[in-house]
Amino acid sequence: MLTQIIFWIGVFLVFLLLLRGIQAKWLSRFPLFYAYILSVFLETVPLFVVFERAPQYYARAYWVCQCIALVMGSLVVFEIYRRALQAYPGTARVARNLLLVVFSLALAKVLVNYSYGSPWWPAATYQELERNLRIVQAFAVLALIVAIVAYAIPRDRHLKGILAGYGLFVAASIVQLSLLSHLGSSLPNLLAYIQPFSFDVVLLIWTVTLWSPLKGPFDRPPSVPPDFPDANHPVLVERSQRALQEIRLGLPGGVRR
């Protein structure tokens, strides 16, 4: 009964997120984030049907869907970096390339272990892959938070909500996977309760922060830095003309021109 309540709450929150994103036309602003939410929605219902009708296949189906969610979640981290560092394109490009290399190394570690004869148990191998990628994601989120605080990088309400929610989910996943790796079968119902509940909390954070419209300097096209003034602003034009006049007066022969 508790599992069903947690499940339907999550489905309802995912539906609200997608509905609000379409209504407010925010899918173009965070395309990878909403693609991740859509993938969660498309995976959740089939998984629930398998859990209710064919529980013997649930573990395999769960880990396959979890691998897809891992890839989509990693893309969300890339998008958070892109949006947070949009005013610093060079830094953003370096950060994205570095994240791509680290994510690839985490995936390669599992493939190398398999190729050298490690036993191929889907649950254990997927669990190792998820733990490695979650740790990489955690360091990526932490590094971005440190950079934002240290360099006072501006950020809007939506970006802060996505960053806080995904950071919380990654932290909860690492704790859960660490407990599973140490306690193993002594916690058979851990995945059935803790992860869906923590994800419902994250969905609630995203729903609240993404529901209200932006009202500030970030409500601009992505190509325009938030604090960059309009080039046609009268005050800016007047100051520019005054500065040019002073330069002409200060140059030899400037008065005659």
For each residue, the residues with C-beta under 8 A, 3 or more apart:
1: 4 5
2: 5 6 193
3: 6 7 51 192 193 196
4: 1 7 8
5: 1 2 8 9
6: 2 3 9 10 193 196 197 200
7: 3 4 10 11 44 48 196
8: 4 5 11 12
9: 5 6 12 13 200
10: 6 7 13 14 44 196 199 200 203
11: 7 8 14 15 41 44 45
12: 8 9 15 16
13: 9 10 16 17 200 203 204 206 207
14: 10 11 17 18 37 40 41 44 203
15: 11 12 18 19 41
16: 12 13 19 20 207
17: 13 14 20 21 34 37 203 206 207 210
18: 14 15 21 22 34 37 38 41
19: 15 16 22 23
20: 16 17 23 24 26 207 210 211
21: 17 18 24 26 27 30 34 37 210
22: 18 19 25 27
23: 19 20
24: 20 21 213
25: 22 28 29
26: 20 21 29 30 34 158 210
27: 21 22 30 31 34
28: 25 31
29: 25 26 158 222
30: 21 26 27 33 34 79 83 158 162
31: 27 28 34 35 79
32: 35 36 72 75 76 78 79
33: 30 36 37 76 79 162
34: 17 18 21 26 27 30 31 37 38
35: 31 32 38 39 72 75
36: 32 33 39 40 69 72 73 75 76
37: 14 17 18 21 33 34 40 41
38: 18 34 35 41 42
39: 35 36 42 43 68 69 72
40: 14 36 37 43 44 69 72
41: 11 14 15 18 37 38 44 45
42: 38 39 45 46
43: 39 40 46 47 65 68 69
44: 7 10 11 14 40 41 47 48
45: 11 41 42 48 49
46: 42 43 49 50 61 65
47: 43 44 50 51 58 61 62 65
48: 7 44 45 51 52
49: 45 46 52 53
50: 46 47 53 54 55 57 58 61
51: 3 47 48 55 58
52: 48 49 55
53: 49 50
54: 50 57 58
55: 50 51 52 58
56:
57: 50 54 60 61
58: 47 50 51 54 55 61 62
59: 62 63 122 123
60: 57 63 64 122
61: 46 47 50 57 58 64 65
62: 47 58 59 65 66 191
63: 59 60 66 67 122 123 126 127
64: 60 61 67 68
65: 43 46 47 61 62 68 69
66: 62 63 69 70 126 130
67: 63 64 70 71 126 129 130
68: 39 43 64 65 71 72
69: 36 39 40 43 65 66 72 73
70: 66 67 73 74 129 130 133
71: 67 68 74 75
72: 32 35 36 39 40 68 69 75 76
73: 36 69 70 76 77 137 166
74: 70 71 77 78 99 103 133 137
75: 32 35 36 71 72 78 79
76: 32 33 36 72 73 79 80 162 166
77: 73 74 80 81 99 137 140 141 166
78: 32 74 75 81 82 96 99 100
79: 30 31 32 33 75 76 82 83
80: 76 77 83 84 141 144 159 162 163 166
81: 77 78 84 85 92 95 96 99 140 144
82: 78 79 85 86 92 96
83: 30 79 80 86 159 222
84: 80 81 144 148 153 155 159 163
85: 81 82 88 89 91 92 95 153
86: 82 83 89 92 222 225
87: 153 154 225 226
88: 85 91 92 153
89: 85 86 92 93
90: 93 94
91: 85 88 94 95
92: 81 82 85 86 88 89 95 96
93: 89 90 96 97
94: 90 91 97 98
95: 81 85 91 92 98 99 144
96: 78 81 82 92 93 99 100
97: 93 94 100 101
98: 94 95 101 102
99: 74 77 78 81 95 96 102 103 136 140
100: 78 96 97 103 104
101: 97 98 104 105
102: 98 99 105 106 136 140
103: 74 99 100 106 107 133 136
104: 100 101 107 108
105: 101 102 108 109
106: 102 103 109 110 129 132 133 135 136
107: 103 104 110 111 129 132 133
108: 104 105 111 112
109: 105 106 112 113 132
110: 106 107 113 114 125 128 129 132
111: 107 108 114 115
112: 108 109 115 116
113: 109 110 116 118 125 128
114: 110 111 118 120 125
115: 111 112
116: 112 113
117:
118: 113 114 125
119: 124
120: 114 125
121: 124 125
122: 59 60 63 125 126
123: 59 63 126 127
124: 119 121 127 128
125: 110 113 114 118 120 121 122 128 129
126: 63 66 67 122 123 129 130
127: 63 123 124 130 131 177 180 181
128: 110 113 124 125 131 132
129: 67 70 106 107 110 125 126 132 133
130: 66 67 70 126 127 133 134 173 177
131: 127 128 134 135 174 177 178 181
132: 106 107 109 110 128 129 135 136
133: 70 74 103 106 107 129 130 136 137
134: 130 131 137 138 170 173 174 177
135: 106 131 132 138 139 174
136: 99 102 103 106 132 133 139 140
137: 73 74 77 133 134 140 141 166 170
138: 134 135 141 142 167 170 171 174
139: 135 136 142 143
140: 77 81 99 102 136 137 143 144
141: 77 80 137 138 144 145 163 166 167 170
142: 138 139 145 146 167
143: 139 140 146 147
144: 80 81 84 95 140 141 147 148 163
145: 141 142 148 149 163 167
146: 142 143 149 150
147: 143 144 150 151 153
148: 84 144 145 151 152 153 155
149: 145 146 152
150: 146 147
151: 147 148
152: 148 149
153: 84 85 87 88 147 148
154: 87 217 218 226 227
155: 84 148 159 160 163 218
156: 159 160 214 216 218 219 226
157: 160 161 209 212 214
158: 26 29 30 161 162 209 210 214
159: 80 83 84 155 156 162 163 218
160: 155 156 157 163 164 209
161: 157 158 164 165 205 206 208 209 210
162: 30 33 76 80 158 159 165 166 206 209 210
163: 80 84 141 144 145 155 159 160 166 167
164: 160 161 167 168 205 209
165: 161 162 168 169 202 203 205 206 209
166: 73 76 77 80 137 141 162 163 169 170 202
167: 138 141 142 145 163 164 170 171
168: 164 165 171 172 198 201 202 205
169: 165 166 172 173 198 199 202
170: 134 137 138 141 166 167 173 174
171: 138 167 168 174 175
172: 168 169 175 176 194 195 198
173: 130 134 169 170 176 177 195 198
174: 131 134 135 138 170 171 177 178
175: 171 172 178 179
176: 172 173 179 180 190 191 194 195 198
177: 127 130 131 134 173 174 180 181
178: 131 174 175 181 182
179: 175 176 182 183 187 190
180: 127 176 177 183 184 187 190 191
181: 127 131 177 178 184
182: 178 179
183: 179 180 186 187
184: 180 181 187
185: 188
186: 183
187: 179 180 183 184 190
188: 185
189: 192 193
190: 176 179 180 187 193 194 195
191: 62 176 180 194 195
192: 3 189 196
193: 2 3 6 189 190 196 197
194: 172 176 190 191 197 198
195: 172 173 176 190 191 198 199
196: 3 6 7 10 192 193 199 200
197: 6 193 194 200 201
198: 168 169 172 173 176 194 195 201 202
199: 10 169 195 196 202 203
200: 6 9 10 13 196 197 203 204
201: 168 197 198 204 205
202: 165 166 168 169 198 199 205 206
203: 10 13 14 17 165 199 200 206 207
204: 13 200 201 207 208
205: 161 164 165 168 201 202 208 209
206: 13 17 161 162 165 202 203 209 210
207: 13 16 17 20 203 204 210 211
208: 161 204 205 211
209: 157 158 160 161 162 164 165 205 206 212
210: 17 20 21 26 158 161 162 206 207
211: 20 207 208
212: 157 209
213: 24 219
214: 156 157 158 218 219
215: 219
216: 156 219 226
217: 154 220 226 227
218: 154 155 156 159 214 226
219: 156 213 214 215 216
220: 217 224 226
221: 224
222: 29 83 86
223:
224: 220 221 228
225: 86 87 228
226: 87 154 156 216 217 218 220
227: 154 217
228: 224 225
229: 233 236
230: 233 236
231: 236
232: 236 237
233: 229 230 236 237
234: 237 238
235: 238 239
236: 229 230 231 232 233 239 240
237: 232 233 234 240 241
238: 234 235 241 242
239: 235 236 242 243
240: 236 237 243 244
241: 237 238 244 245
242: 238 239 245 246
243: 239 240 246 247
244: 240 241 247 248
245: 241 242 248 249
246: 242 243 249 250
247: 243 244 250 251 254
248: 244 245 251 254 255 257
249: 245 246 254 255
250: 246 247 254
251: 247 248 254
252:
253: 256 257
254: 247 248 249 250 251 257
255: 248 249
256: 253
257: 248 253 254
